[in-house]
Amino acid sequence: MDPLSITAAIVGITAPTVHCIRLLSEDIQKIVDAPETLKSLRNDLLSVDQALASLHTVSDEQWRSLGETVVSQSKAATASCAESCDRFRTALSRWTRHSEDGKLSLRDRTMVGFFKQGYVKSMSEQLHHCKITLSSVVCIATLHSSLQQTQITKEVMTKISRKEAEIAKSITATDKQLAEANAKLGALCLAKQAQDETEADRASAISQVAVEQTVLRESRTLLDELLSGIHTAAANARKDQAQVVNNFGSQNGGMQIGVLNGTMSGITFGKK
């Protein structure tokens, strides 16, 4: 991993992803009477846009502290997001092909069947999970910087413990989502095609859930790596914070204190 190019590489990947996100958001915005599910998707897109922007604040040094796995998985999550947005734009164009001037035709509005609903829901969940994962990367990077301080404050230790719990919770949620995605894919494969739905609708819905599975697995790996890293860093910080060292000179006349919490009394300085 080239330490001089990490941030530049991340920016190089996030830029086209942000472009894809904004194009999809604009496409949805043009549908003046869009269903609530599509309107909600725009909020998900905005959240991921903000999470991607926050990645640019992570320095090369912070990326190095997170490790190669976190860097590579962050790139993969970003690239997968762009791919999904492009695919969804194509599907959206197909779904609204009978509509004009931003108003859904009655035919298009009534064609939101099983495959389309599942597609939108899967896309929303993928975006939500991407936002949580990337935000965790930025938060852990900031905590790593805090742990490099000469003195670890109680506030920092509290933040570390809280983030450990949050990531562990995200891992549990990811496992649940992955199980749901597996079941969803099975249901889509077995479902009968509705009268007004095309084979392309079926194929795109199945493809989207397959992508969601991949993204969830990649996210699981990333979260595991983040949790492992913060466990190690936190353990070292707690050990350093608790350490107390007393070294006396050869004449039993000196005193050195590494870390002292509390007051001292009954101590005489000088030779005995």
N, C-alpha and C positions, 0 to 999 in steps of 0.2 A: 504494500500500500504506500504510494508516494505521498509523503507528508505535506508536500508543497501544493498538491492539486486536489485535495479532498473537497474543500469548500467549492472550488470552481467546478468540479465534477457534479456535485450535488445541484448547484445552480443550473448547470447545463442540462440536467435531467428534469428539474422542476419547471423550468421555463416553458417547454412545450406542453407539459401536463397542465399548467395553469392556463395556457392558451386553449387547450381542449375543453377544460372546465368552463371557461367563460363563453366559448362558442355554444356549448350545450345549454348553459344558463340563458343565453340570448334566444336560442331556439324555443325554449320553454316559455320565456317571457313574451314572445310574439304570439303565443296562443292566448288570446285575451280571455277566453272562457275555459281555460284549462281545468281539468279535474283537480280536486284537492291533493290527490296523491302526487301529481306532477308539480304542483306549487310547493309542496313540502320538499320535493326533491331539490328544488332551487336552494332552499335553506341548507340542505346537506352539502350541496356544491360550494356554497359560500363558506361553510365551516372548513371544508378541506382546503379551499383556496387560502384561508387564513393560516391553517396548519402548515401548508407548504411554504408560505412566506416566512413563517417563524423558523423554518429550517435554515434560512439564510443567515440567521443570527448566531448559529453554532460555528465556532472557530475551528481551525485546523487542529489546534491542540485539544479541544474538547472532543472532536471526532476521533482522534488518536486514543484518547482515554476510554472511549466507548468500545473501541475495537473493530476489527475488520468485518466480523459477522454483522454487527449493527449497521455499519456503513453499507455493506452489500445488500442487506435486507431492506434498508431504507430506500435504496435505489430501486430495488425490485418492486416495493410497494408503490412507489411513485410512478414507475413505468406501467404497472398493471392498472393504475387508476386512469392513466391517459388512454390505454387500450379500451377499457370499459366505457369511457365517455364517448370515444369514437364509435364504438359498436352501438351504443344507445342512441346516438344521433342518427345513425342509419336506420335503426328500428323505428324511431320516432317519425322520421320522414315517410316511412312506409305506412305507419299507422294513420297519418294525417294526409294521405295522398288525395283524398276526395274533398279536402277542405280548402278554403280560399280566404285571403285577407285576414288571417289570424283567427278565424272563427271556425270551430269544429263543425263539420257537417253532421247531420243526424246519424248518418251511416257510420261515420268514424266514431262518434260518441257512443253508439250502442255496441261497437265492436271491441270494447274493453273486456275481453273474456279471460278465461283461466290463465292462459299463457301470458298475456300482457300484464295482468295483475301481478302474477308471480315474478315477472321480469322487473317491473318497477320496484316491488318490495325487495327483491334481491339486490338491485342497484343501490337502493337507499341504505340497506344494511351494510353493503360493502363500503360505501362512502363514510358512513358513521364509524365503522371500525377503522378505516384508514385514518380518519381524523384523530381518534383516540390514540392509535399507535404512534403516529408522527408527533403528536403533542407530548406523549410520554418520552420520546427520544429527546426532545428539546428540554423537557423538565429534568431528566436524568443528567443531561450534559451540563446543565446549570448547577445541579447538585454536586457533580464531580468537581467543578471549579471551586465550590464552597469547601469541599473536603481537602483542597490543596492549601487552605489557609493554615497559618501557624497555630491558631487556636480555634477549635470547633465549638461553636456556641450551642446552648441547649436548644435554641430555636432551629438551628440547622439539623440537629439530631432528631427533633420532632418531625421536621419535614421529611427526613429520610425514612423514618418509621411509617409515616403516613403514605409515602410513595410506594414503599415495599408492599403495603396492604392493598393499595390501589392496583398495582401491577398484578399481584396475585389474584385479585378479583377479576381483572381483565382476562387473565389466562383462563379462569373458570368459565367466564362468559364466552370466550372464544371456543372452548371445547363444546359448550352447549350449542353455539351457532353452527359449528362444524357438523355436529350430529343432525341438527335441523336441516342443514344444506344437503346432507347425504339422503335424508328422508325425502326432501323436496325434489331432488333429482330423480329419485325412484318414482315418485308420484307423477312427475312430468313425463317420464318415459312411458308410463302405463296409461296416461290420460288419453281420452278420445278427443280428436280434433273437433272443435266446435264448427258449426255450419259456416260462419263468416270468417273463420280463421284459416290462414294459409299454412302450407308446410314450412314456409320461411318463418312464420311466427313461432311455430313449434320448435324449429331448429335454433332460432335466436334465443328463445327462453331457456332451452336446455343448455346452450353454450354459455349463457350468462351465469347460470348456477354452477356450471363446471369451473368458470373463472372465479366465482365467489369461493369455491372450495380451495382453489389454489392460493388465493389471496389470504384466506384464513389460515392455511397451513404455514405460509410465509410469515404471517403476522405472529403466529404461535412461536415460531423459531425466534423471531425478533424479541418478543416479550420475554421468552425464557432467557435470552442472552442479557437483556436489560436487568432482569431480576437477579441473575447470577452476579452481574457486575456490581449492582448496588449492594447486594449481600456482602460481597468481598470488601468493597470500599467502606461500608458501614461498620463491618467487624473490625477493620483496621483502625478506623476513627475512634471507635469505642475503646479499643485496647490502648490507643495512644492517650486518650482522654483520661483513662483510669490509672495510667502508669504514674507511680510515685517513686523517685529514686533518691536515696540519701547516701552520699559519699563523703566520708570523713577523711581528713588529712592523716598523715602518718602519726601526728601527735594528738589525734583525736580532737583537733581544734578547728575544723572547718565544717561547713554544712552547705549542701546543694540540694535544691528541691526541683524536681522535674515538673510535676503538676500537683498543686495543693488546693483542695476544696475544703473550706471551713476555716476555723481560727486556730491559732497556736497559743499555748500557754505553758508556763513552767519550763521554759527553755532558756538555758544560759549560754551565751556566745563567748567564745574564748577558750583558752586551754584550761584543762583541769589539773 
